[in-house]
Amino acid sequence: MEESMLVPPWLEKLLSTNFFTVCKTHSDSARSECNMYCLDCNGDSFCFYCRSSRHKDHRVIQIRRSSYHDVVRVSEVQKVLDINGVQTYVINSARVLFLNERPQPKAASGTSSTKGVSHICEICCRSLLDPFRFCSLGCKLVGIRRNGDASFINNDQDDDIIGCKNQGMISKMMKISRNHNRQQQHRDHDHNHNQTQELREGIQHEMYPSPPTPPPQPPPPRHPSSRSSRRKGIPHRAPFGP
């Protein structure tokens, strides 16, 4: 039980799987070598075409080869494993690590293969370039079973487990948060629209002020009424002659 908490269930099967065999289903295709492994299915290795048809949405890692030994890129495996303590190498401009222990020539009688070596693997005693504990994932697996002072489970995986347990509550909280943000955006939009409308109206009032109210005009002067006529004077006639 304690070991299962430190080692993923698919790792041991991965380390014992044979790679770079010819796929039985796509043997006539160009990329028919089985150099891929599905962490979700935890089955046999498969080729490029099997991945496209049967493992499209699964977690898949690709296995490569260096000097007839299986390696995996650090950029791929560190997403699913804690590779702390395992020696890495740069091959073809990519950092990789070996899946399993590699055979090494036996030292001559009376001599030690680790003489003058600063760093060695704790399991197989292979010389290492840097101060790591293990030369491969397989040796680290043996070290975990032996001592239990290492782990393949990284912090991201622990967080994923906790997140899966609380997925329902987290989804509910995210939904509430989205609804709240949506409502807040609507309120902000209405508020900004009202402010913009008030601002526009204020600008129009300032740019085009209403004309002042004209003062009241005095009444026009009254002319003599046409009805009042001048009284004619008494006519004077010349006196009659004799």
DOTORVO-36626 format. One record per atom (N, C-alpha, C, O, CB): x, y, z; residue number from 1. Coordinates in pm, whole numbers. Glycine has a CB too. Layout:
<recs>
X/Y/Z/kolfi
X/Y/Z/NUM
...
</recs>
This chain:
<recs>
X/Y/Z/kolfi
83/-120/0/1
0/0/0/1
87/125/0/1
59/222/-71/1
-94/0/121/1
193/123/82/2
281/240/90/2
355/260/-40/2
378/373/-82/2
380/225/205/2
396/148/-106/3
468/159/-232/3
380/215/-342/3
428/291/-426/3
523/24/-273/3
250/178/-342/4
160/227/-446/4
140/377/-436/4
103/441/-535/4
26/157/-436/4
163/435/-317/5
152/580/-302/5
275/651/-356/5
270/771/-381/5
130/616/-156/5
386/579/-375/6
510/638/-423/6
538/609/-570/6
617/679/-633/6
624/589/-339/6
473/504/-625/7
500/460/-762/7
369/453/-838/7
274/392/-788/7
573/323/-764/7
358/513/-957/8
235/501/-1037/8
212/356/-1079/8
309/282/-1096/8
243/592/-1162/8
90/315/-1095/9
62/175/-1128/9
111/134/-1266/9
129/14/-1291/9
-85/149/-1119/9
132/228/-1357/10
172/195/-1493/10
324/189/-1512/10
370/145/-1618/10
114/294/-1588/10
402/231/-1414/11
546/244/-1436/11
614/109/-1454/11
695/92/-1545/11
610/318/-1320/11
582/13/-1369/12
648/-118/-1378/12
618/-185/-1512/12
706/-247/-1572/12
603/-209/-1263/12
495/-172/-1558/13
461/-229/-1690/13
535/-157/-1801/13
578/-221/-1897/13
308/-221/-1716/13
552/-26/-1790/14
628/49/-1890/14
772/0/-1897/14
825/-18/-2006/14
625/199/-1857/14
834/-21/-1782/15
975/-61/-1780/15
996/-203/-1833/15
1108/-237/-1873/15
1029/-50/-1640/15
894/-285/-1833/16
908/-423/-1880/16
855/-443/-2022/16
854/-555/-2072/16
836/-518/-1787/16
810/-336/-2087/17
752/-346/-2221/17
862/-345/-2326/17
961/-273/-2313/17
653/-230/-2247/17
843/-426/-2432/18
936/-428/-2544/18
893/-324/-2648/18
777/-318/-2689/18
943/-570/-2609/18
988/-243/-2687/19
962/-139/-2784/19
1038/-165/-2914/19
1126/-251/-2920/19
999/-2/-2727/19
1002/-90/-3017/20
1064/-94/-3149/20
1046/-229/-3219/20
1131/-273/-3296/20
1212/-63/-3137/20
935/-293/-3190/21
892/-407/-3270/21
799/-356/-3379/21
752/-243/-3374/21
823/-515/-3182/21
771/-440/-3478/22
686/-401/-3589/22
540/-422/-3550/22
502/-527/-3498/22
720/-482/-3718/22
458/-320/-3575/23
316/-328/-3543/23
249/-432/-3634/23
269/-431/-3755/23
247/-189/-3558/23
170/-520/-3574/24
104/-625/-3651/24
-7/-570/-3738/24
-38/-625/-3843/24
50/-732/-3558/24
-68/-460/-3693/25
-181/-404/-3768/25
-134/-318/-3884/25
-198/-317/-3989/25
-270/-322/-3676/25
-24/-245/-3866/26
23/-153/-3969/26
164/-189/-4015/26
250/-102/-4030/26
20/-8/-3917/26
188/-314/-4036/27
322/-359/-4071/27
367/-308/-4208/27
487/-299/-4233/27
328/-511/-4070/27
274/-275/-4295/28
310/-229/-4429/28
329/-78/-4436/28
365/-25/-4542/28
205/-271/-4529/28
307/-7/-4326/29
319/138/-4326/29
462/180/-4294/29
542/101/-4243/29
222/200/-4226/29
492/306/-4325/30
628/355/-4306/30
664/370/-4158/30
776/339/-4119/30
646/489/-4378/30
571/415/-4077/31
598/439/-3935/31
529/333/-3850/31
442/363/-3769/31
551/582/-3893/31
569/209/-3872/32
501/96/-3807/32
575/45/-3683/32
530/-53/-3624/32
485/-16/-3905/32
685/107/-3643/33
755/58/-3525/33
681/101/-3399/33
633/214/-3390/33
901/109/-3523/33
674/13/-3302/34
600/37/-3178/34
692/108/-3079/34
767/44/-3006/34
546/-96/-3117/34
685/239/-3079/35
771/319/-2991/35
690/414/-2903/35
742/516/-2857/35
871/398/-3074/35
563/381/-2879/36
478/466/-2796/36
410/382/-2689/36
389/262/-2704/36
373/539/-2882/36
378/451/-2579/37
314/382/-2466/37
205/472/-2408/37
225/592/-2390/37
420/345/-2355/37
89/411/-2380/38
-25/484/-2327/38
-31/464/-2176/38
-40/351/-2128/38
-157/438/-2395/38
-27/572/-2103/39
-33/564/-1957/39
-173/536/-1907/39
-189/487/-1795/39
18/693/-1896/39
-274/565/-1986/40
-412/542/-1945/40
-453/396/-1969/40
-521/337/-1886/40
-506/636/-2020/40
-412/340/-2081/41
-448/201/-2112/41
-358/101/-2042/41
-401/-8/-2005/41
-442/178/-2262/41
-229/140/-2022/42
-133/53/-1952/42
-125/-85/-2019/42
-131/-188/-1953/42
-172/38/-1803/42
-112/-82/-2152/43
-104/-208/-2227/43
31/-224/-2294/43
135/-191/-2236/43
-214/-214/-2331/43
29/-275/-2416/44
152/-295/-2492/44
189/-169/-2568/44
112/-73/-2576/44
137/-414/-2588/44
308/-171/-2624/45
352/-59/-2706/45
276/-60/-2838/45
222/-163/-2878/45
504/-64/-2730/45
273/55/-2905/46
199/66/-3031/46
269/168/-3119/46
362/235/-3077/46
52/106/-3006/46
222/178/-3244/47
287/265/-3342/47
212/398/-3355/47
115/425/-3285/47
294/195/-3478/47
261/479/-3447/48
205/612/-3470/48
60/606/-3516/48
-23/687/-3473/48
289/686/-3574/48
28/510/-3602/49
-107/501/-3656/49
-205/449/-3550/49
-321/489/-3550/49
-110/409/-3779/49
-160/362/-3462/50
-246/317/-3351/50
-280/431/-3257/50
-390/438/-3203/50
-178/203/-3273/50
-186/519/-3239/51
-213/634/-3152/51
-324/721/-3210/51
-412/765/-3136/51
-86/718/-3131/51
-320/745/-3340/52
-420/831/-3402/52
-558/770/-3395/52
-657/844/-3389/52
-382/859/-3546/52
-569/639/-3397/53
-699/574/-3403/53
-752/531/-3267/53
-873/534/-3244/53
-692/455/-3492/53
-663/490/-3173/54
-711/431/-3047/54
-671/510/-2922/54
-729/488/-2816/54
-660/292/-3034/54
-575/601/-2933/55
-526/671/-2814/55
-520/822/-2838/55
-429/890/-2792/55
-386/619/-2775/55
-618/872/-2911/56
-614/1013/-2953/56
-615/1108/-2835/56
-540/1206/-2834/56
-731/1043/-3044/56
-699/1082/-2736/57
-714/1173/-2622/57
-651/1118/-2495/57
-688/1160/-2385/57
-861/1202/-2597/57
-556/1027/-2507/58
-493/965/-2390/58
-356/1027/-2363/58
-302/1102/-2445/58
-478/814/-2411/58
-303/996/-2247/59
-167/1038/-2214/59
-68/939/-2274/59
-61/823/-2232/59
-148/1049/-2059/59
8/985/-2371/60
100/898/-2446/60
240/958/-2441/60
257/1078/-2458/60
53/880/-2593/60
338/873/-2417/61
478/916/-2423/61
549/835/-2531/61
514/719/-2557/61
549/898/-2284/61
646/896/-2593/62
720/831/-2700/62
856/787/-2649/62
927/863/-2583/62
736/924/-2822/62
891/663/-2680/63
1020/606/-2639/63
1118/619/-2755/63
1082/594/-2871/63
1004/457/-2595/63
1240/657/-2724/64
1345/668/-2825/64
1461/577/-2788/64
1460/513/-2683/64
1393/815/-2839/64
1561/572/-2877/65
1673/481/-2854/65
1805/554/-2862/65
1825/644/-2943/65
1671/367/-2955/65
1895/511/-2774/66
2032/562/-2775/66
2124/445/-2743/66
2119/388/-2634/66
2051/680/-2672/66
2208/410/-2841/67
2300/296/-2827/67
2225/169/-2787/67
2268/96/-2698/67
2408/327/-2721/67
2114/145/-2853/68
2031/26/-2835/68
1964/20/-2697/68
1924/-88/-2653/68
2113/-97/-2856/68
1953/131/-2632/69
1886/135/-2502/69
1771/235/-2511/69
1780/337/-2579/69
1985/173/-2388/69
1664/203/-2440/70
1543/286/-2445/70
1558/408/-2356/70
1599/399/-2240/70
1420/204/-2403/70
1523/523/-2413/71
1528/649/-2338/71
1397/722/-2361/71
1321/690/-2452/71
1649/738/-2381/71
1370/821/-2276/72
1252/905/-2289/72
1295/1048/-2262/72
1382/1074/-2179/72
1138/861/-2191/72
1234/1139/-2332/73
1269/1280/-2313/73
1220/1330/-2178/73
1111/1296/-2131/73
1210/1366/-2427/73
1304/1413/-2117/74
1268/1470/-1987/74
1144/1556/-1998/74
1061/1557/-1908/74
1385/1553/-1930/74
1130/1630/-2107/75
1015/1719/-2124/75
883/1643/-2125/75
779/1700/-2090/75
1029/1798/-2253/75
884/1515/-2163/76
762/1436/-2165/76
737/1366/-2032/76
625/1368/-1981/76
768/1334/-2276/76
839/1304/-1977/77
818/1220/-1859/77
805/1301/-1731/77
741/1255/-1637/77
932/1122/-1845/77
862/1419/-1725/78
853/1496/-1602/78
713/1550/-1576/78
684/1599/-1467/78
952/1611/-1606/78
625/1542/-1678/79
486/1583/-1658/79
409/1481/-1575/79
309/1514/-1513/79
418/1603/-1792/79
457/1355/-1575/80
383/1248/-1507/80
464/1180/-1397/80
409/1100/-1321/80
338/1144/-1607/80
593/1210/-1388/81
678/1146/-1288/81
769/1248/-1222/81
809/1347/-1283/81
763/1034/-1352/81
799/1223/-1095/82
903/1299/-1027/82
1035/1228/-1055/82
1061/1122/-999/82
875/1311/-872/82
1117/1286/-1140/83
1241/1222/-1183/83
1360/1271/-1102/83
1475/1254/-1143/83
1266/1248/-1332/83
1335/1331/-989/84
1442/1380/-903/84
1533/1266/-862/84
1486/1161/-817/84
1384/1450/-779/84
1665/1284/-876/85
1762/1183/-839/85
1808/1095/-952/85
1897/1012/-932/85
1707/1098/-733/85
1751/1110/-1073/86
1788/1026/-1188/86
1879/1106/-1280/86
1849/1220/-1315/86
1662/976/-1264/86
1991/1044/-1320/87
2086/1110/-1410/87
2024/1134/-1547/87
1962/1044/-1604/87
2213/1026/-1423/87
2040/1253/-1600/88
1991/1287/-1734/88
2110/1311/-1827/88
2221/1343/-1782/88
1899/1413/-1729/88
2085/1296/-1957/89
2187/1312/-2059/89
2130/1396/-2173/89
2009/1400/-2192/89
2238/1175/-2110/89
2219/1461/-2247/90
2179/1537/-2365/90
2218/1456/-2488/90
2336/1434/-2514/90
2245/1679/-2366/90
2117/1412/-2565/91
2138/1332/-2685/91
2058/1396/-2797/91
1937/1416/-2784/91
2096/1183/-2663/91
2124/1428/-2907/92
2061/1494/-3022/92
1988/1622/-2979/92
1874/1647/-3019/92
1962/1398/-3090/92
2056/1702/-2898/93
2007/1832/-2852/93
1883/1822/-2763/93
1815/1922/-2741/93
1976/1920/-2971/93
1853/1705/-2712/94
1739/1686/-2623/94
1784/1617/-2497/94
1865/1523/-2502/94
1627/1605/-2693/94
1733/1662/-2382/95
1769/1600/-2255/95
1681/1478/-2233/95
1558/1486/-2239/95
1755/1700/-2137/95
1745/1363/-2207/96
1675/1236/-2192/96
1725/1166/-2067/96
1824/1206/-2005/96
1694/1146/-2317/96
1653/1058/-2030/97
1700/967/-1925/97
1665/825/-1967/97
1573/803/-2046/97
1636/1003/-1786/97
1740/729/-1914/98
1723/589/-1952/98
1611/525/-1870/98
1589/558/-1754/98
1855/511/-1931/98
1541/432/-1937/99
1433/362/-1868/99
1487/260/-1769/99
1440/253/-1655/99
1342/295/-1969/99
1584/181/-1811/100
1631/70/-1729/100
1783/73/-1713/100
1854/146/-1782/100
1588/-64/-1789/100
1828/-9/-1622/101
1973/-25/-1598/101
2040/-80/-1723/101
1986/-168/-1790/101
2000/-118/-1477/101
2158/-29/-1754/102
2233/-74/-1870/102
2346/-167/-1826/102
2414/-141/-1727/102
2290/45/-1949/102
2366/-276/-1899/103
2477/-366/-1864/103
2610/-293/-1881/103
2626/-213/-1973/103
2474/-493/-1952/103
2702/-321/-1794/104
2834/-260/-1802/104
2939/-368/-1792/104
2918/-470/-1725/104
2853/-154/-1690/104
3053/-348/-1858/105
3157/-453/-1858/105
3210/-476/-1717/105
3225/-384/-1637/105
3273/-414/-1952/105
3238/-602/-1690/106
3292/-636/-1559/106
3436/-588/-1548/106
3511/-592/-1645/106
3284/-788/-1534/106
3472/-544/-1430/107
3608/-495/-1407/107
3705/-613/-1399/107
3667/-724/-1361/107
3616/-409/-1278/107
3828/-587/-1433/108
3930/-692/-1426/108
3949/-735/-1282/108
3925/-659/-1188/108
4064/-642/-1485/108
3990/-855/-1265/109
4007/-910/-1131/109
4108/-828/-1053/109
4214/-792/-1106/109
4051/-1057/-1137/109
4077/-800/-930/110
4169/-725/-845/110
4155/-576/-857/110
4223/-503/-786/110
4308/-763/-876/110
4066/-526/-946/111
4047/-381/-962/111
3901/-349/-935/111
3815/-436/-939/111
4089/-333/-1105/111
3876/-228/-909/112
3740/-183/-881/112
3694/-92/-994/112
3767/-2/-1036/112
3733/-111/-745/112
3571/-115/-1042/113
3518/-36/-1153/113
3482/105/-1108/113
3466/194/-1192/113
3397/-104/-1213/113
3468/125/-978/114
3428/257/-927/114
3547/333/-870/114
3529/436/-805/114
3321/241/-820/114
3666/285/-893/115
3784/352/-839/115
3804/485/-911/115
3808/490/-1034/115
3910/264/-854/115
3815/590/-834/116
3836/723/-890/116
3711/788/-945/116
3719/894/-1007/116
3937/717/-997/116
3595/727/-923/117
3468/783/-971/117
3401/859/-858/117
3390/807/-746/117
3374/671/-1026/117
3358/979/-885/118
3299/1063/-780/118
3154/1026/-751/118
3111/1027/-635/118
3308/1209/-820/118
3076/993/-857/119
2934/968/-839/119
2899/834/-902/119
2936/807/-1016/119
2849/1083/-899/119
2828/753/-829/120
2786/622/-878/120
2639/600/-844/120
2585/660/-752/120
2874/509/-818/120
2576/510/-921/121
2437/474/-897/121
2428/389/-770/121
2509/298/-751/121
2377/399/-1018/121
2333/417/-687/122
2318/343/-561/122
2276/198/-581/122
2294/116/-492/122
2218/412/-472/122
2221/166/-699/123
2169/31/-722/123
2267/-53/-804/123
2303/-163/-762/123
2035/38/-793/123
2309/-4/-920/124
2394/-84/-1008/124
2540/-40/-1009/124
2622/-100/-1077/124
2340/-79/-1149/124
2572/64/-933/125
2710/114/-920/125
2767/166/-1051/125
2889/170/-1067/125
2799/5/-868/125
2683/206/-1144/126
2731/267/-1268/126
2779/408/-1236/126
2718/479/-1156/126
2620/269/-1377/126
2888/448/-1300/127
2941/582/-1279/127
2847/685/-1341/127
2793/664/-1449/127
3083/595/-1338/127
2830/795/-1272/128
2741/902/-1315/128
2820/1030/-1340/128
2926/1051/-1283/128
2632/925/-1211/128
2766/1113/-1425/129
2833/1238/-1459/129
2812/1344/-1351/129
2901/1427/-1327/129
2782/1290/-1592/129
2698/1343/-1287/130
2661/1445/-1190/130
2621/1378/-1058/130
2603/1256/-1053/130
2545/1534/-1245/130
2607/1457/-953/131
2571/1398/-823/131
2424/1355/-814/131
2345/1414/-740/131
2601/1497/-712/131
2389/1252/-892/132
2256/1192/-883/132
2264/1061/-807/132
2373/1009/-780/132
2197/1170/-1024/132
2148/1007/-772/133
2142/882/-696/133
2127/760/-786/133
2176/652/-753/133
2028/887/-597/133
2058/776/-899/134
2025/662/-984/134
2061/690/-1129/134
2066/806/-1172/134
1875/627/-972/134
2087/582/-1203/135
2123/597/-1344/135
2003/585/-1435/135
2013/618/-1553/135
2227/494/-1382/135
1890/539/-1385/136
1772/517/-1469/136
1647/514/-1383/136
1653/514/-1260/136
1786/385/-1550/136
1532/511/-1451/137
1405/500/-1379/137
1393/365/-1310/137
1337/356/-1201/137
1287/521/-1475/137
1444/260/-1374/138
1438/127/-1315/138
1516/119/-1184/138
1472/56/-1088/138
1491/24/-1412/138
1632/182/-1181/139
1712/180/-1058/139
1644/262/-948/139
1652/227/-831/139
1854/235/-1085/139
1579/369/-984/140
1507/446/-883/140
1390/365/-827/140
1360/374/-708/140
1457/579/-941/140
1323/287/-913/141
1215/202/-866/141
1266/102/-764/141
1202/79/-661/141
1149/130/-983/141
1382/41/-790/142
1441/-52/-694/142
1478/20/-565/142
1460/-35/-456/142
1566/-120/-755/142
1530/143/-577/143
1567/219/-458/143
1445/254/-372/143
1454/255/-249/143
1639/347/-498/143
1331/282/-435/144
1209/311/-360/144
1164/188/-283/144
1126/197/-166/144
1097/360/-454/144
1167/73/-349/145
1125/-51/-283/145
1221/-89/-170/145
1181/-150/-71/145
1116/-164/-385/145
1345/-53/-188/146
1445/-90/-88/146
1442/2/33/146
1439/-45/147/146
1583/-89/-150/146
1442/129/9/147
1457/227/117/147
1330/308/144/147
1305/349/258/147
1569/321/85/147
1252/331/42/148
1131/411/60/148
1158/558/86/148
1070/629/136/148
1052/356/173/148
1277/606/53/149
1311/747/77/149
1305/831/-50/149
1362/940/-55/149
1448/758/138/149
1237/781/-152/150
1220/856/-277/150
1078/831/-326/150
1005/749/-271/150
1327/813/-386/150
1040/903/-430/151
904/892/-480/151
900/930/-627/151
980/1012/-674/151
807/981/-399/151
806/869/-699/152
780/906/-837/152
659/999/-849/152
634/1053/-957/152
758/781/-921/152
585/1017/-741/153
466/1099/-744/153
507/1244/-719/153
562/1276/-614/153
362/1052/-639/153
480/1331/-815/154
515/1471/-798/154
401/1549/-737/154
290/1497/-723/154
555/1533/-931/154
427/1672/-702/155
327/1756/-635/155
208/1785/-724/155
95/1796/-675/155
389/1886/-590/155
231/1797/-856/156
120/1826/-948/156
18/1712/-947/156
-102/1736/-957/156
173/1849/-1090/156
69/1586/-937/157
-22/1473/-934/157
-103/1472/-806/157
-222/1439/-807/157
54/1342/-949/157
-40/1508/-693/158
-114/1517/-567/158
-224/1621/-577/158
-336/1599/-530/158
-19/1551/-451/158
-192/1733/-638/159
-293/1838/-654/159
-407/1791/-743/159
-523/1826/-721/159
-230/1964/-712/159
-373/1710/-847/160
-477/1659/-935/160
-571/1564/-860/160
-692/1566/-883/160
-415/1587/-1055/160
-515/1482/-771/161
-599/1389/-695/161
-694/1466/-605/161
-813/1435/-598/161
-512/1294/-611/161
-641/1566/-536/162
-726/1647/-449/162
-831/1721/-531/162
-946/1733/-490/162
-642/1747/-368/162
-790/1769/-647/163
-885/1841/-732/163
-997/1751/-783/163
-1111/1795/-795/163
-814/1904/-850/163
-964/1624/-813/164
-1068/1532/-858/164
-1170/1504/-748/164
-1289/1491/-776/164
-1005/1401/-906/164
-1124/1496/-625/165
-1215/1470/-514/165
-1309/1588/-493/165
-1425/1570/-457/165
-1137/1442/-385/165
-1260/1706/-517/166
-1342/1825/-494/166
-1393/1885/-625/166
-1430/2002/-630/166
-1262/1929/-419/166
-1397/1804/-728/167
-1432/1858/-860/167
-1573/1915/-862/167
-1598/2020/-920/167
-1420/1750/-965/167
-1667/1843/-796/168
-1805/1892/-795/168
-1817/2027/-729/168
-1884/2116/-781/168
-1894/1793/-726/168
-1753/2043/-613/169
-1762/2170/-541/169
-1690/2280/-617/169
-1738/2394/-622/169
-1703/2156/-401/169
-1577/2248/-677/170
-1502/2349/-751/170
-1582/2395/-873/170
-1587/2514/-903/170
-1364/2294/-796/170
-1646/2300/-941/171
-1726/2337/-1058/171
-1841/2427/-1017/171
-1874/2524/-1086/171
-1780/2212/-1130/171
-1904/2394/-903/172
-2015/2476/-856/172
-1968/2617/-822/172
-2034/2714/-856/172
-2081/2412/-735/172
-1852/2628/-754/173
-1799/2759/-719/173
-1762/2839/-843/173
-1783/2960/-848/173
-1679/2745/-628/173
-1705/2771/-943/174
-1667/2841/-1067/174
-1792/2891/-1139/174
-1791/2999/-1198/174
-1585/2749/-1159/174
-1900/2811/-1135/175
-2023/2854/-1201/175
-2081/2976/-1132/175
-2126/3069/-1198/175
-2126/2740/-1202/175
-2081/2974/-997/176
-2131/3090/-923/176
-2046/3213/-953/176
-2099/3323/-971/176
-2131/3061/-772/176
-1914/3194/-958/177
-1825/3306/-986/177
-1849/3363/-1126/177
-1847/3484/-1144/177
-1679/3263/-972/177
-1871/3275/-1224/178
-1896/3324/-1360/178
-2026/3403/-1367/178
-2033/3507/-1433/178
-1901/3207/-1459/178
-2130/3351/-1299/179
-2257/3424/-1298/179
-2244/3560/-1232/179
-2299/3659/-1278/179
-2365/3342/-1228/179
-2168/3563/-1121/180
-2147/3691/-1052/180
-2071/3789/-1141/180
-2106/3907/-1147/180
-2071/3669/-921/180
-1969/3740/-1209/181
-1891/3828/-1297/181
-1977/3879/-1412/181
-1963/3993/-1456/181
-1768/3755/-1351/181
-2067/3790/-1462/182
-2153/3832/-1573/182
-2248/3943/-1530/182
-2269/4041/-1601/182
-2232/3713/-1626/182
-2307/3923/-1410/183
-2398/4025/-1359/183
-2326/4157/-1333/183
-2378/4264/-1361/183
-2465/3977/-1232/183
-2205/4147/-1279/184
-2128/4267/-1251/184
-2093/4340/-1380/184
-2093/4463/-1385/184
-2001/4233/-1174/184
-2061/4263/-1486/185
-2030/4326/-1614/185
-2151/4399/-1670/185
-2138/4508/-1726/185
-1981/4221/-1715/185
-2271/4338/-1654/186
-2392/4405/-1703/186
-2416/4534/-1626/186
-2452/4637/-1685/186
-2514/4313/-1690/186
-2397/4529/-1494/187
-2418/4650/-1414/187
-2317/4758/-1452/187
-2352/4875/-1465/187
-2407/4619/-1265/187
-2192/4719/-1469/188
-2090/4816/-1508/188
-2120/4875/-1645/188
-2098/4994/-1669/188
-1951/4752/-1508/188
-2170/4789/-1736/189
-2200/4839/-1870/189
-2312/4942/-1866/189
-2303/5046/-1930/189
-2238/4723/-1963/189
-2419/4913/-1789/190
-2529/5008/-1779/190
-2484/5138/-1714/190
-2523/5247/-1757/190
-2644/4949/-1700/190
-2401/5126/-1610/191
-2353/5246/-1542/191
-2267/5331/-1634/191
-2282/5453/-1639/191
-2273/5208/-1417/191
-2176/5265/-1708/192
-2090/5340/-1801/192
-2171/5402/-1913/192
-2141/5512/-1959/192
-1982/5247/-1859/192
-2277/5331/-1957/193
-2361/5386/-2064/193
-2433/5513/-2016/193
-2443/5611/-2090/193
-2463/5281/-2112/193
-2483/5509/-1892/194
-2553/5627/-1839/194
-2456/5744/-1823/194
-2490/5858/-1855/194
-2619/5595/-1704/194
-2335/5713/-1772/195
-2237/5821/-1757/195
-2199/5880/-1892/195
-2185/6002/-1907/195
-2112/5769/-1685/195
-2183/5792/-1991/196
-2146/5842/-2124/196
-2257/5927/-2182/196
-2230/6030/-2245/196
-2115/5726/-2218/196
-2384/5885/-2162/197
-2496/5963/-2214/197
-2503/6099/-2146/197
-2526/6200/-2212/197
-2627/5888/-2194/197
-2482/6101/-2012/198
-2485/6228/-1942/198
-2371/6318/-1988/198
-2388/6439/-2002/198
-2477/6207/-1791/198
-2255/6258/-2011/199
-2141/6337/-2056/199
-2166/6397/-2193/199
-2134/6513/-2219/199
-2016/6252/-2059/199
-2224/6315/-2281/200
-2252/6366/-2415/200
-2353/6481/-2410/200
-2337/6581/-2478/200
-2305/6254/-2505/200
-2457/6464/-2329/201
-2555/6571/-2318/201
-2493/6698/-2261/201
-2525/6809/-2304/201
-2672/6527/-2233/201
-2405/6682/-2163/202
-2338/6799/-2106/202
-2251/6869/-2207/202
-2246/6992/-2210/202
-2255/6759/-1988/202
-2182/6791/-2292/203
-2096/6852/-2394/203
-2181/6928/-2495/203
-2146/7038/-2538/203
-2011/6745/-2467/203
-2293/6867/-2532/204
-2379/6936/-2628/204
-2431/7066/-2570/204
-2438/7166/-2641/204
-2495/6846/-2671/204
-2468/7068/-2443/205
-2515/7192/-2381/205
-2407/7298/-2380/205
-2435/7416/-2398/205
-2562/7165/-2240/205
-2281/7254/-2360/206
-2173/7353/-2354/206
-2137/7403/-2493/206
-2107/7521/-2512/206
-2049/7292/-2287/206
-2139/7312/-2593/207
-2100/7353/-2727/207
-2210/7435/-2795/207
-2181/7528/-2870/207
-2067/7231/-2812/207
-2335/7400/-2768/208
-2446/7468/-2832/208
-2540/7523/-2724/208
-2647/7467/-2700/208
-2522/7374/-2928/208
-2500/7632/-2660/209
-2586/7685/-2554/209
-2713/7741/-2613/209
-2714/7793/-2725/209
-2513/7793/-2472/209
-2818/7730/-2539/210
-2947/7783/-2586/210
-2942/7935/-2585/210
-2885/7993/-2493/210
-3064/7731/-2498/210
-3002/8002/-2685/211
-2997/8149/-2693/211
-3072/8211/-2576/211
-3173/8156/-2530/211
-3057/8199/-2827/211
-3024/8325/-2527/212
-3091/8388/-2413/212
-3230/8437/-2451/212
-3257/8469/-2567/212
-3007/8506/-2359/212
-3315/8442/-2355/213
-3452/8487/-2378/213
-3452/8638/-2404/213
-3400/8713/-2322/213
-3542/8453/-2255/213
-3507/8684/-2515/214
-3503/8829/-2547/214
-3589/8907/-2447/214
-3690/8857/-2398/214
-3554/8855/-2693/214
-3548/9029/-2417/215
-3627/9111/-2322/215
-3760/9151/-2384/215
-3772/9157/-2506/215
-3548/9237/-2280/215
-3855/9177/-2306/216
-3987/9215/-2361/216
-3980/9345/-2439/216
-3915/9440/-2394/216
-4092/9229/-2248/216
-4044/9351/-2553/217
-4042/9469/-2638/217
-4148/9571/-2589/217
-4258/9531/-2549/217
-4068/9429/-2788/217
-4115/9701/-2592/218
-4217/9802/-2552/218
-4328/9809/-2654/218
-4304/9782/-2772/218
-4152/9943/-2535/218
-4444/9842/-2615/219
-4556/9848/-2711/219
-4533/9956/-2814/219
-4474/10059/-2781/219
-4690/9872/-2638/219
-4576/9939/-2934/220
-4553/10038/-3041/220
-4630/10167/-3008/220
-4734/10163/-2943/220
-4598/9981/-3180/220
-4580/10280/-3054/221
-4649/10409/-3028/221
-4785/10412/-3095/221
-4804/10363/-3207/221
-4564/10527/-3077/221
-4874/10469/-3027/222
-5011/10475/-3080/222
-5027/10593/-3177/222
-4991/10706/-3144/222
-5113/10486/-2964/222
-5078/10567/-3292/223
-5102/10672/-3391/223
-5243/10730/-3373/223
-5331/10664/-3318/223
-5085/10615/-3536/223
-5265/10854/-3419/224
-5401/10911/-3407/224
-5501/10825/-3479/224
-5476/10778/-3590/224
-5407/11054/-3462/224
-5606/10806/-3419/225
-5707/10719/-3477/225
-5762/10781/-3607/225
-5785/10902/-3616/225
-5821/10693/-3376/225
-5782/10698/-3700/226
-5835/10748/-3828/226
-5980/10794/-3815/226
-6033/10867/-3899/226
-5826/10640/-3934/226
-6043/10749/-3704/227
-6183/10786/-3687/227
-6199/10935/-3649/227
-6297/11001/-3684/227
-6247/10696/-3579/227
-6098/10983/-3575/228
-6109/11127/-3533/228
-6070/11216/-3651/228
-5955/11212/-3693/228
-6017/11158/-3407/228
-6154/11289/-3701/229
-6126/11376/-3816/229
-6125/11524/-3771/229
-6188/11562/-3672/229
-6233/11354/-3929/229
-6053/11601/-3843/230
-6047/11743/-3811/230
-6177/11813/-3850/230
-6231/11792/-3959/230
-5928/11810/-3883/230
-6225/11893/-3759/231
-6349/11966/-3791/231
-6316/12085/-3882/231
-6234/12172/-3853/231
-6421/12015/-3659/231
-6385/12080/-3991/232
-6357/12188/-4086/232
-6408/12322/-4033/232
-6511/12326/-3965/232
-6420/12158/-4224/232
-6339/12426/-4062/233
-6380/12559/-4021/233
-6499/12616/-4105/233
-6535/12560/-4208/233
-6260/12653/-4031/233
-6558/12726/-4058/234
-6672/12786/-4130/234
-6618/12855/-4253/234
-6526/12935/-4242/234
-6752/12885/-4041/234
-6674/12825/-4369/235
-6621/12890/-4488/235
-6655/13038/-4491/235
-6762/13081/-4448/235
-6674/12822/-4614/235
-6565/13109/-4540/236
-6586/13256/-4554/236
-6604/13284/-4701/236
-6523/13247/-4786/236
-6464/13341/-4495/236
-6713/13351/-4728/237
-6743/13386/-4868/237
-6714/13537/-4893/237
-6725/13624/-4806/237
-6894/13351/-4902/237
-6679/13556/-5013/238
-6655/13698/-5046/238
-6788/13775/-5043/238
-6892/13719/-5078/238
-6588/13712/-5187/238
-6785/13897/-5003/239
-6912/13974/-4997/239
-6965/14001/-5135/239
-6891/14022/-5232/239
-6893/14108/-4922/239
-7098/13999/-5140/240
-7160/14022/-5270/240
-7138/14171/-5309/240
-7141/14261/-5226/240
-7314/13987/-5265/240
-7118/14188/-5431/241
-7106/14327/-5477/241
-7240/14396/-5486/241
-7344/14332/-5466/241
-7038/14331/-5613/241
-7241/14523/-5514/242
-7368/14602/-5527/242
-7447/14560/-5645/242
-7554/14615/-5670/242
-7340/14750/-5536/242
</recs>
